[in-house]
């Protein structure tokens, strides 16, 4: 496999996902170690060495870096006889099971991140861990998508380059690479340096109270979903210019419906602006529908660079098209400070 070819990386991911069933995995055949304050020596040696997911995987790194004040996470690591990780399992409060499963090849290994809730199974991310001749991971390529999408028009890949200094792993570079699908394959269209410090901006504090009041009044006359979307964007265009504003859109049947506020079908538009203490004001438009148990395509997009173009993106989503003709039960407007 050419690990520099995006099409081949995606095909490798497709092949894995199509041929593997998490419910029939062989993790039970390996030694299992539960992460604790005093882990088994075999696990502790890997935990002590792991800096960026190079030993135990990106999922383990993410789970252990995230605060867990409620003690919801129960992380189990499965080790092969050679002490390489076969898989990592995180049972989150008994509601969600999340796995990263590993498969080893000549010069690299892969990690497939899967979430399972009940009978619902979602492939979330696929990672290539590229090794040198000594088996040390020197590069990590993580592929993201809409629940790992094979055929999306754009593809985001995070690339991390690792080195060694004083016997310890160091991060040499980390970039987000955005590719666009073309007739000739994938073309790199954007590159973002994750290690570059952002230049300070003159913060505009906009509590959005006036916008909220106007939006509540304006949506009363909306009879269709398109009118509600048009009204939302017409109102926020009147806001003071803010270099840190962001607009997000979430709609459809959530893949993880156990999350608070994510039961049933959603339709949510939000304008985010920062508070003085680095939190956010959220101007929210929520639309409720009269639906049976119908499944609606799920979309989750945001845009902080092209708010004007965001409306067109919303109207083009599968979730909007599926909901546009549905009967509206209620339109709600709220202002939330996180």
N, C-alpha and C positions, 0 to 999 in steps of 0.2 A: 504493500500500500504506500502511495505517495502522501505522506503526512503534511505536505504543503499544498495539496490540492483540495479545495473546499468541496468540490463535487464528490471526491473519493471519501472524504471524511463523513459527509452526509450519507453516502451509500453504505459505509461501514456501520453507521448508526442505524440505518434502516434495516440492514441485514440482521443486526443483533436484536432489535426490538421485535422483528417479525418472527424470529426463531427461538426466542426465550420466553418462558412463562415463569414469573416470579413465584407463583403458587406451587410450582414443581421444581424449585431450585434445590441445589444440593448442599445448602448451608448446614443442614443437620449433620452432615458427614464430617464437619470440622469442629475443632475445639472452640468453645464459646466462652467469652470473658466479659462480664458486666463491668462497665466503667464505674469506679468508685473512688473515694479519697485515697485508698490504698490498693491500687489494682494489682493483679497478678504480675510478677516480674516480667513475663513474656510481653504482656501488654504495656507495662510501664516503660520498657525500653523503647518502644515505638512512640509512645506518647511524648516521652522526653525529647526524642529526636525530631518529631514532626513540627514543622514551622508553618508550612503553607499548604498542607494536604498531601505532601509528597510521599508520606509513609502510610497514612491511614485514610487518605481520600479527602476530596473537597467537602463532602457532606459532613464528615466527622469534624472537620475544621470549622464549618459554619455552625454546627450544633453546639460545639463546646465554646465557641466565641460569643454565642448569644446568651444573654442573661436568662436564667430560669428560676426566678424567685419562688414560683409555686411548686417547684420540684416536679414538673410535668414530664420531663424527658427521662427515659430509661434506655441508655445506650448499651448495646451489646456488640462486641467485635468478634468476628469469626476468623481464626487464623489457620493457615495451611501448615503442614509439618515443617516447611522451610521458613515459617514465621512471616510470610507475606500475607497480607490481608485478603481474605476471600469475600468478605462482605461486612457491612455495618448496618445494624438495625436500630432505629430509634422509635420506641413506642411512646407516643405523645399523649399522655393522659388517658390511655386506653381508647382514644377516639380515632387516632390516625397512626398508621404504621408507615414509616418511611425507610427505604432501603437504598444503599448504594452497593451494587454487585460488581465484582471485578473479574475480568478475564484477561489472561496473560498471553502475549504474543512475542515474537522475536523483535526486540528493540523497543517495545512499548506495551502498555496494558491499558485497558479501558475500564471506566466506571459508569454504570447506568443507574441514575437516580429515579426511583419509582415511589409514588405515594399510593397507599391503599386505604380506602375507607369503606368498610362493608364489602360490597361486591364491585365497587368502583375502583378502577386501576388507572392511574395517570403517570405516563412517562414524562418526567419533568426536565431532565438535563442529561447530556451524554458528554463524558470527558475522556480525552486521550492524554495519558501520562507517558511522555516520551523519555526514554532512558539512554544513558551513555553505555559504554562497553562494560562498565563495572556494575551496571544495574541501578545507578543513581538517577533519579528523575531530574532532568534538566529543563524540561519545558512542559507546561500544562495547557491544553486547549479545551475550553469548555464551550459546548454548543447549546445555545438557548433557542427556544421557540415557543409557539403557542402549544403548550403541553407536548413539546418536541414535535415540531411540524416538519414534514419532509419537503413540502411543496410550496412553502411561502415564497413570496416575491423577494423578500429581503431576509438576511440571516445574520444574527449577531454571534460573534465568537470572541471570547475573552482569552487572550494569550498571556501567559506568565512565563518569564524566563528566569531560571534559578541558577545560582552559582554556589561556590563553597569558599568561605573565608574562615580561617582558624578552626577548621574542622566542622563548622556549622553551616547549614544552608542559609543563603541570603537571597533576597529578591532583587534581581537585576533590572527587571522591567515588567510592567503590567499594562496592557493596552486593550481597549475594546475595539474590535474591528467589525464594521458593518459592510456587508456585501449585498449586491443587487444581482438577482438572477438575470442573465442575458441569454441570447441564442447560443453563445459560445461558452457558456458556463457562468461562473460568478465573478463579478468585477468589484474590487474594493472601492467603496464610495466615501467612507468616513473612517477616521482613526482618532481615538481619544486616549490620551495618556492618563492612566489612573493615578500615577505618582506625581503628576504635575500639580503644584499648588495653585489654586485659583486666585486670581487677583482680587483684592477686596473691592466691593462695590458700595456705592452710597445707598444704604438700605432705605427703602420707602415703606413706611408703616401704614398699611391700609387695612382697617378693620372690617371693611366691606359692609358696614351697617346700612349705609345709604343704598348700596346696590341690593342688599337683601330686601329692604323695604320696597324698592321699585320692582324687583323681580316678583315678589309675592303679589303685588297689585297687577302686574302685567300678565301673569300666567292664568289669571281668572278667566280671561277671554279665550284661552286656547282650547280647541276642540279636538285637535289631532296631535300626534306625537311630533310630526315635523314642525308644527306651529310652536310647540313647546321648546324644541331645539333651537329654532330660529330666534325665539324670544330670549332664551338664555344668552345666546351669543350677541344679540343686539344690546342687551343690558350691560354685559361685561365690557363691551367696546367703549362704554362711557366711563370706565374706571380710569383713575390716574395711571399714567405710564409707570410700569414697575418691572425692572429688569429681572426680578426673581419670581414673577408670577408663573404659575403653571396651571394648565387645564388637563383634567383627567376624565376618562369615560370608562364606565364599567357597566356591562349589560349582558343579559342572558341568564341561563341556568348555571349558577356557580358550580365548578367542579368539586369544591370542598364546601358543601352546603352546611356543615356543622358550625362554621365560623359565625360569631355574633353578627346579626344584621344581614346575613347572607342566605336566609331561608327563602325558598321559592325563587321566582324570576325577578331579577334586578333591572333597573334602568336608572343610572346615576351619572350626573354630570357635576363636576366640581371645579371651582376656581380656587387655587391655593395661593396665599400670600403669607410672608413671614411675620411673626410677632417680634417684639423687642427682645424676648428671651429665647429666640431660636426655635420656637414652636410654630404652629401654623393656624391661620384663619382659613376655614373652609366654607365657601358659599356653595351649598348643595341643592341640586334639583333632583328630586326622586319622583319617578312615575310608577304607579301601581296599576296592574291590569286585572281584568276579569278573565282568568285562564283556568283550564282544567289542569291535569298533570302533564301538560305539554312541555317537552324539552326544547329550549331556545338556544341557538348557537351562542357561545360565550365569547365576549371580546373585552379586552382590558388594555387601553392605550392611553398615552399621555403625550403632551407636547409642551415644552418650555421655550422652544425657539420659533414656532410658527403657530401662534394661537389663532391667527386669521384662517390658516389652512385647516385647523382642527375640525371646524364644522363640516367641511366637505368629507373629511376622513370618517367622521361619525356617521354621516348619511350614507356612506358607501359600505358600512360594516354589515355582515350577515345578521347580526343581532338586531340592528335597527330595521333592516328590511323585513325580518320575521315578525317584529312587534308593531310595525307601522300601521297595519290594518286591524290590530286588536283593540277591543273596547277598553278605554281608560277608566279605571275606578277612582283614582285620586292622583292629584299632582301636589307634591309637597315641596316647600322651600324652607331651608333652615340655614342658620349660621352657627358653625361649631368651632370652638377653639381647642386644639389638641394640646 
